[in-house]
Amino acid sequence: MIIVTGAAGFIGSCLLSGLRNAGYADLVAVDDFSRKDKLPNLEGKPLTARVHRDEFVPWLRENQRMVQFVFHLGARTDTTESDRSIFQRLNVDFSKRVWECCAEFGLPLVYASSAATYGMGEQGFEDNHSVIHNLIPLNPYGESKNIFDKWALVQSKQPPSWQGLKFFNVYGPNEYHKGRMASVVFHAFHQIRDSGALRLFRSHHPDYRDGEQLRDFIYVKDVIEVCLFLMENRGNNGIYNLGTGTARTFLSLARATFAAMGRAEDIRFVDTPSDIRDKYQYFTEANMAKLRGIGYDRPFLSLEEGVNDYVTGYLTTGARF
């Protein structure tokens, strides 16, 4: 059995499809299953079992002999949430229990970290373990991910194979439920469809012109390919960046979305909301040398390729992956 936590969510549900497409059939979905708007992500996906998050640890203790791999993607991901106790419970304490079970039972583990741990990028964007203790995340979500990364690195008892993945700006199908936290591509599509125009945040930084803020956007299908690679090529324990390695502007993303929709460009600028303005990242770009160094050699989709697949294959019809 292969376990996916956060299985009803965006990346988790896509991973289930990726595993099925790769020929893996004995899959266990772990989530709290309480949000009805997430459940369509699991429709049509044959599963060996659905396990409630609160019951997962005792379930794993009982069934560990049948488990071959654990993908721990479940987390609270709202970057605007200010209640640190929520992140402590879901992103730190629960992750520690998953890690400890994997270490005890000898189960390989891949878990989700985040590029939000890098904060404003004062230390750069290199997945070097020596800098992780110096990172200054901008919000409680990023803090919780960094707290767990730091904890994992000092554990004497570890899973036999483990990797933490610092996801950069992931976009793609199955994020219909994410609301404000959905990707810029998702919001761009709906704005253009409904109004014919797209509003981007104005720059409030003297070094960046409007729309030229930069992000490392990575398509979720590329994320899944990396997860499959790590499952099939175990070892090389550690924390790894997962972006494309190439930062692109929001203007490029906007133009790719208009092109995929066959619409004429109409891009307007609005002020960045005051509640996130002082914590707004103007540049992120993953250094991908570490993942490439352990043998991952597949090219990542360009922003234009990923946006076109997402828009034409999913957003236009409301389909899921």
C-alpha positions as CSV (number, residue, x, y, z in Angstrom):
1,M,0.0,0.0,0.0
2,I,1.0,3.6,-0.7
3,I,-0.3,6.2,1.7
4,V,-1.1,9.8,0.7
5,T,-2.1,12.2,3.4
6,G,-4.0,15.4,2.4
7,A,-5.4,13.1,-0.3
8,A,-8.6,15.2,-0.9
9,G,-6.6,18.4,-1.3
10,F,-4.9,19.9,-4.4
11,I,-1.5,18.2,-4.7
12,G,-2.6,15.0,-2.8
13,S,-5.5,14.2,-5.1
14,C,-3.3,14.9,-8.2
15,L,-0.7,12.5,-6.7
16,L,-3.3,9.8,-6.4
17,S,-4.1,10.1,-10.1
18,G,-0.4,10.2,-10.9
19,L,0.2,7.0,-9.0
20,R,-2.8,5.3,-10.6
21,N,-1.5,6.4,-14.1
22,A,1.9,4.9,-13.2
23,G,0.4,1.5,-12.4
24,Y,0.1,1.7,-8.6
25,A,-3.3,0.5,-7.5
26,D,-3.1,-0.2,-3.8
27,L,-3.6,3.4,-2.5
28,V,-4.8,4.7,0.9
29,A,-6.2,8.2,1.2
30,V,-5.8,10.1,4.5
31,D,-7.6,13.3,5.2
32,D,-10.4,14.6,7.5
33,F,-12.9,14.4,4.6
34,S,-15.1,17.1,6.3
35,R,-15.1,19.6,3.4
36,K,-17.7,18.7,0.8
37,D,-16.0,21.0,-1.7
38,K,-12.9,18.8,-1.7
39,L,-14.5,15.4,-2.1
40,P,-15.0,15.7,-5.9
41,N,-11.2,15.5,-6.0
42,L,-11.5,11.8,-5.0
43,E,-14.4,10.9,-7.2
44,G,-13.5,8.1,-9.7
45,K,-10.3,7.2,-7.9
46,P,-10.3,3.6,-6.7
47,L,-8.9,3.4,-3.2
48,T,-8.0,0.6,-0.9
49,A,-9.1,2.6,2.1
50,R,-10.0,6.1,3.3
51,V,-8.6,6.8,6.7
52,H,-9.6,9.9,8.8
53,R,-6.6,11.9,9.8
54,D,-7.4,11.5,13.5
55,E,-7.4,7.8,13.2
56,F,-4.3,7.5,11.0
57,V,-1.6,6.8,13.5
58,P,-3.4,3.9,15.2
59,W,-4.4,2.6,11.7
60,L,-0.8,2.7,10.6
61,R,0.4,0.9,13.7
62,E,-2.1,-1.9,12.9
63,N,-1.4,-2.0,9.1
64,Q,2.2,-1.0,8.8
65,R,3.3,-4.4,7.5
66,M,1.3,-3.8,4.3
67,V,2.6,-0.3,3.7
68,Q,5.4,0.4,1.3
69,F,5.6,4.2,1.1
70,V,4.1,7.3,2.8
71,F,3.6,10.6,1.1
72,H,2.7,13.2,3.8
73,L,1.2,16.1,2.0
74,G,-1.6,17.0,4.5
75,A,-1.2,20.5,6.0
76,R,-3.0,23.7,6.8
77,T,-1.7,25.9,4.0
78,D,-3.5,29.2,4.5
79,T,-0.8,31.9,4.5
80,T,-3.2,34.5,6.0
81,E,-4.2,32.4,9.0
82,S,-2.7,33.9,12.2
83,D,-3.6,31.3,14.8
84,R,-0.3,29.5,15.4
85,S,-2.0,26.8,17.4
86,I,-3.7,25.4,14.3
87,F,-0.3,25.2,12.5
88,Q,1.3,23.7,15.5
89,R,-1.3,20.9,15.7
90,L,-1.6,20.1,12.0
91,N,1.7,21.0,10.4
92,V,4.1,20.3,13.3
93,D,2.7,17.9,15.8
94,F,0.9,15.6,13.4
95,S,3.9,15.6,11.0
96,K,6.1,14.5,13.9
97,R,3.8,11.6,14.6
98,V,3.9,10.6,10.9
99,W,7.7,10.8,10.9
100,E,8.1,8.8,14.1
101,C,5.8,6.0,12.8
102,C,7.8,5.9,9.6
103,A,11.1,5.7,11.5
104,E,9.7,3.0,13.9
105,F,8.3,0.8,11.1
106,G,11.0,1.4,8.5
107,L,8.7,3.2,6.0
108,P,10.1,5.5,3.4
109,L,8.7,9.0,3.6
110,V,8.3,12.1,1.3
111,Y,6.7,15.1,3.1
112,A,5.7,18.6,1.9
113,S,7.7,21.5,3.1
114,S,7.3,24.9,1.4
115,A,9.2,27.8,-0.2
116,A,7.4,29.9,2.3
117,T,10.2,29.0,4.7
118,Y,12.5,31.2,2.7
119,G,10.8,34.4,3.7
120,M,12.0,37.4,1.8
121,G,14.9,35.3,0.5
122,E,17.5,37.0,2.7
123,Q,19.4,33.7,2.7
124,G,18.8,33.0,-1.0
125,F,16.8,30.0,-2.2
126,E,19.3,27.2,-1.9
127,D,18.2,24.0,-0.2
128,N,21.3,23.8,1.9
129,H,20.7,22.3,5.3
130,S,23.2,24.7,6.9
131,V,21.0,27.7,6.2
132,I,17.6,26.3,7.3
133,H,18.1,27.3,10.9
134,N,18.7,30.9,9.8
135,L,15.6,31.3,7.6
136,I,12.9,33.9,8.6
137,P,9.5,33.0,7.2
138,L,7.0,35.8,6.7
139,N,3.9,34.1,8.2
140,P,2.8,31.4,10.7
141,Y,2.3,28.9,7.9
142,G,5.9,29.3,6.7
143,E,7.1,29.2,10.3
144,S,5.4,25.9,10.9
145,K,7.0,24.3,7.9
146,N,10.4,25.6,8.9
147,I,9.9,24.4,12.5
148,F,9.3,20.8,11.2
149,D,12.2,21.0,8.7
150,K,14.6,22.0,11.6
151,W,13.2,19.2,13.8
152,A,13.6,16.6,11.1
153,L,17.2,17.4,10.5
154,V,18.3,16.7,14.1
155,Q,16.4,13.5,14.6
156,S,18.6,10.5,15.4
157,K,15.7,8.1,14.5
158,Q,14.8,8.6,10.8
159,P,12.8,6.8,8.2
160,P,15.1,4.6,6.0
161,S,14.6,7.0,3.1
162,W,13.1,10.5,3.5
163,Q,12.9,13.7,1.6
164,G,11.2,17.0,2.4
165,L,10.1,19.0,-0.7
166,K,10.1,22.8,-0.6
167,F,7.2,23.4,-3.0
168,F,7.4,26.7,-4.8
169,N,4.4,28.2,-6.6
170,V,2.4,25.1,-7.6
171,Y,-0.6,25.5,-9.9
172,G,-2.8,23.1,-11.7
173,P,-6.1,21.1,-11.6
174,N,-8.0,20.1,-8.4
175,E,-7.6,23.5,-6.6
176,Y,-11.2,24.5,-7.1
177,H,-11.8,24.5,-3.3
178,K,-8.9,26.7,-2.3
179,G,-10.6,30.1,-2.5
180,R,-8.2,33.0,-2.0
181,M,-5.3,30.5,-1.7
182,A,-5.8,29.1,-5.2
183,S,-3.1,29.8,-7.7
184,V,-2.8,33.0,-9.7
185,V,-3.6,31.0,-12.9
186,F,-6.9,29.9,-11.3
187,H,-7.9,33.4,-10.4
188,A,-6.7,34.8,-13.7
189,F,-8.8,32.4,-15.7
190,H,-12.0,33.3,-13.8
191,Q,-11.4,37.0,-14.0
192,I,-10.8,36.9,-17.7
193,R,-13.7,34.6,-18.3
194,D,-16.1,36.8,-16.3
195,S,-14.9,40.3,-17.2
196,G,-12.5,40.0,-20.1
197,A,-9.8,41.7,-18.1
198,L,-7.2,40.7,-15.5
199,R,-6.2,42.6,-12.4
200,L,-2.6,42.1,-11.2
201,F,-1.0,43.6,-8.1
202,R,0.8,46.8,-8.6
203,S,4.4,46.8,-7.5
204,H,5.2,48.7,-4.2
205,H,8.9,48.0,-4.6
206,P,11.2,50.5,-6.4
207,D,13.2,47.7,-8.0
208,Y,10.2,46.1,-9.7
209,R,7.8,47.6,-12.3
210,D,4.1,46.7,-12.2
211,G,3.6,43.1,-13.1
212,E,7.3,42.3,-13.1
213,Q,7.3,40.6,-9.7
214,L,8.9,37.2,-10.2
215,R,7.9,33.7,-9.0
216,D,9.0,30.2,-9.7
217,F,5.7,28.7,-11.0
218,I,5.7,24.9,-11.2
219,Y,2.9,22.8,-12.8
220,V,1.5,20.2,-10.4
221,K,2.1,17.4,-12.9
222,D,5.8,18.1,-12.7
223,V,5.5,17.9,-8.9
224,I,3.9,14.5,-9.2
225,E,6.8,13.3,-11.5
226,V,9.3,14.3,-8.9
227,C,7.3,12.4,-6.2
228,L,7.3,9.3,-8.3
229,F,11.0,9.6,-8.9
230,L,11.8,9.8,-5.2
231,M,9.6,6.8,-4.5
232,E,11.3,4.7,-7.1
233,N,14.8,6.0,-6.4
234,R,15.1,5.9,-2.6
235,G,18.0,7.2,-0.5
236,N,19.6,10.6,-0.8
237,N,17.8,11.8,2.4
238,G,17.3,15.5,2.9
239,I,15.3,18.6,2.1
240,Y,15.0,19.6,-1.6
241,N,13.7,22.5,-3.5
242,L,10.9,21.8,-6.0
243,G,10.4,24.5,-8.5
244,T,11.4,24.8,-12.1
245,G,14.6,26.8,-11.4
246,T,13.4,29.7,-13.6
247,A,11.5,32.7,-12.2
248,R,8.8,34.2,-14.4
249,T,6.9,37.5,-14.1
250,F,3.2,37.8,-13.4
251,L,2.9,39.5,-16.7
252,S,4.2,36.4,-18.4
253,L,1.7,34.3,-16.5
254,A,-1.1,36.7,-17.5
255,R,-0.2,36.7,-21.2
256,A,0.0,32.8,-21.1
257,T,-3.5,32.7,-19.7
258,F,-5.0,35.1,-22.2
259,A,-3.3,33.1,-25.0
260,A,-4.6,29.7,-23.7
261,M,-8.1,31.2,-23.5
262,G,-7.9,32.8,-27.0
263,R,-8.7,36.2,-25.5
264,A,-7.2,39.6,-26.3
265,E,-5.0,40.9,-23.5
266,D,-6.5,43.4,-21.1
267,I,-4.3,43.7,-18.0
268,R,-4.9,46.3,-15.2
269,F,-3.1,46.9,-12.0
270,V,-4.5,47.3,-8.4
271,D,-2.8,48.0,-5.1
272,T,-1.6,45.0,-3.2
273,P,-4.0,44.4,-0.2
274,S,-2.7,46.1,2.9
275,D,-2.9,42.9,5.0
276,I,-0.2,41.2,2.8
277,R,1.7,44.1,1.4
278,D,4.5,44.1,4.0
279,K,4.9,40.4,3.6
280,Y,4.8,40.2,-0.2
281,Q,7.6,38.3,-1.9
282,Y,8.9,40.1,-5.0
283,F,11.2,37.3,-6.2
284,T,11.4,33.5,-5.7
285,E,13.5,31.1,-7.7
286,A,14.4,27.6,-6.7
287,N,18.0,26.4,-7.0
288,M,17.4,23.0,-8.5
289,A,21.0,21.7,-8.5
290,K,20.5,19.4,-5.5
291,L,17.6,17.5,-7.1
292,R,19.3,17.3,-10.4
293,G,22.4,16.1,-8.6
294,I,20.6,12.9,-7.4
295,G,19.6,12.0,-10.9
296,Y,16.3,13.8,-11.7
297,D,16.8,14.8,-15.3
298,R,13.3,15.3,-16.7
299,P,12.7,18.8,-18.1
300,F,10.0,20.9,-16.4
301,L,7.2,22.3,-18.4
302,S,7.5,25.9,-19.3
303,L,5.0,28.3,-17.8
304,E,3.3,28.6,-21.2
305,E,3.0,24.8,-21.6
306,G,1.7,24.3,-18.1
307,V,-0.9,27.1,-18.2
308,N,-2.1,25.9,-21.6
309,D,-2.6,22.4,-20.3
310,Y,-4.4,23.6,-17.2
311,V,-6.7,26.1,-19.0
312,T,-7.6,23.9,-21.9
313,G,-7.7,20.6,-20.2
314,Y,-9.3,21.5,-16.9
315,L,-10.4,25.0,-16.1
316,T,-12.4,25.4,-19.3
317,T,-14.5,22.3,-18.6
318,G,-14.2,22.1,-14.8
319,A,-12.5,18.7,-15.1
320,R,-10.3,17.2,-12.4
321,F,-7.0,15.3,-12.7
